[in-house]
Amino acid sequence: MNLFGEAFDDLNEVLVRQPFDAMSTAERLQVVQIRALLSISQELSRIHHDGINPEYDSGH
């Protein structure tokens, strides 16, 4: 199960039905919160796969 993909698809489906410009302030805040959570999820996944700082070489 890919919850990230499902959440991303669900968010896009909502935004197709009701564009961001037409939303109330509360609805916009919820969209922004979901986007932030998806961003955090994506970053944690990258860290899980690549490490905290894969470009850092400690010389070992």
FIKOLFI-532428 format. One record per residue: x, y, z of N, C-alpha, C in turn; residue number from 1. Coordinates in steps of 0.001 Angstrom, whole numbers, padded with zeros to 6 digits. Layout:
BEGIN
PT   n.east  n.north     n.up  ca.east  ca.north    ca.up   c.east  c.north     c.up  guvo
PT        X        Y        Z        X         Y        Z        X        Y        Z   NUM
...
END
This chain:
BEGIN
PT   n.east  n.north     n.up  ca.east  ca.north    ca.up   c.east  c.north     c.up  guvo
PT   000849  -001179   000000   000000    000000   000000   000893   001240   000000     1
PT   000617   002145  -000909   001392    003374  -001023   000534   004542  -000533     2
PT   000589   004800   000765  -000231    005862   001353   000165   007236   000835     3
PT   001460   007441   000577   001907    008721   000030   001248   008966  -001318     4
PT   001293   007982  -002183   000687    008102  -003508  -000813   008312  -003449     5
PT  -001473   007582  -002564  -002920    007733  -002415  -003284   009124  -001907     6
PT  -002553   009611  -000920  -002823    010951  -000378  -002584   012018  -001440     7
PT  -001522   011861  -002209  -001205    012811  -003279  -002324   012808  -004323     8
PT  -002761   011625  -004730  -003849    011516  -005712  -005149   012098  -005172     9
PT  -005463   011810  -003911  -006683    012344  -003302  -006657   013866  -003255    10
PT  -005521   014430  -002882  -005389    015884  -002824  -005588   016487  -004208    11
PT  -004962   015892  -005215  -005129    016400  -006579  -006573   016300  -007049    12
PT  -007261   015236  -006673  -008671    015073  -007042  -009527   016177  -006419    13
PT  -009265   016490  -005176  -009995    017569  -004496  -009723   018905  -005179    14
PT  -008468   019141  -005530  -008108    020414  -006148  -008672   020558  -007564    15
PT  -008939   019447  -008230  -009585    019511  -009546  -011041   019933  -009380    16
PT  -011698   019403  -008351  -013109    019728  -008101  -013292   021158  -007613    17
PT  -012371   021591  -006763  -012470    022940  -006201  -011082   023566  -006194    18
PT  -010811   024452  -007140  -009483    025068  -007216  -009104   025792  -005926    19
PT  -007824   025848  -005685  -007289    026476  -004476  -007800   027900  -004321    20
PT  -007909   028640  -005435  -008374    030033  -005389  -009804   030173  -004869    21
PT  -010612   029129  -005045  -012020    029193  -004659  -012276   028670  -003244    22
PT  -011233   028243  -002563  -011395    027660  -001226  -011442   028739  -000158    23
PT  -012070   028377   000957  -012065    029259   002124  -010677   029227   002760    24
PT  -010435   030128   003658  -009146    030170   004347  -008883   028866   005096    25
PT  -009885   028333   005754  -009720    027073   006502  -009374   025925   005559    26
PT  -010040   025885   004403  -009761    024823   003431  -008346   024973   002866    27
PT  -007938   026197   002608  -006579    026432   002104  -005537   025986   003124    28
PT  -005791   026282   004389  -004861    025867   005438  -004748   024347   005501    29
PT  -005861   023662   005318  -005819    022198   005326  -005003   021663   004151    30
PT  -005167   022265   002983  -004386    021849   001823  -002898   022079   002086    31
PT  -002570   023229   002652  -001173    023539   002956  -000620   022543   003975    32
PT  -001402   022180   004977  -000965    021205   005978  -000707   019850   005337    33
PT  -001586   019434   004445  -001412    018147   003768  -000164   018178   002901    34
PT   000041   019271   002189   001250    019388   001374   002503   019326   002246    35
PT   002466   019963   003398   003610    019930   004312   003865   018509   004799    36
PT   002816   017792   005144   002976    016405   005594   003521   015524   004476    37
PT   003053   015737   003247   003574    014965   002113   005055   015282   001882    38
PT   005419   016534   002052   006811    016934   001894   007693   016276   002951    39
PT   007220   016269   004186   007961    015632   005275   008088   014133   005013    40
PT   007007   013516   004575   007023    012093   004260   008045   011785   003178    41
PT   008070   012619   002155   009000    012436   001050   010450   012580   001540    42
PT   010701   013558   002374   012052    013773   002894   012485   012624   003796    43
PT   011597   012136   004646   011933    011004   005515   012224   009754   004695    44
PT   011492   009566   003623   011740    008428   002740   013120   008555   002092    45
PT   013467   009770   001655   014780    009984   001056   015888   009710   002068    46
PT   015704   010180   003295   016692    009933   004351   016811   008445   004618    47
PT   015701   007752   004641   015694    006306   004881   016519   005583   003815    48
PT   016387   006007   002570   017067    005331   001465   018498   005820   001242    49
PT   018750   007110   001431   020056    007681   001098   020908   008027   002309    50
PT   020343   008048   003486   021072    008466   004672   020821   009942   004963    51
PT   021278   010395   006097   021031    011771   006532   021683   012780   005594    52
PT   022947   012568   005254   023663    013504   004399   024566   012701   003464    53
PT   024011   012160   002381   024812    011275   001514   025954   011981   000798    54
PT   025910   013315   000709   026972    014054   000037   028169   014311   000955    55
PT   027984   014097   002268   029066    014324   003241   029997   013111   003241    56
PT   031264   013362   003134   032258    012298   003181   033189   012590   004357    57
PT   033129   011764   005364   033930    011998   006571   035383   011559   006377    58
PT   035708   011046   005209   037081    010633   004956   037363   009193   005349    59
PT   036351   008478   005748   036550    007067   006150   036525   006152   004958    60
END
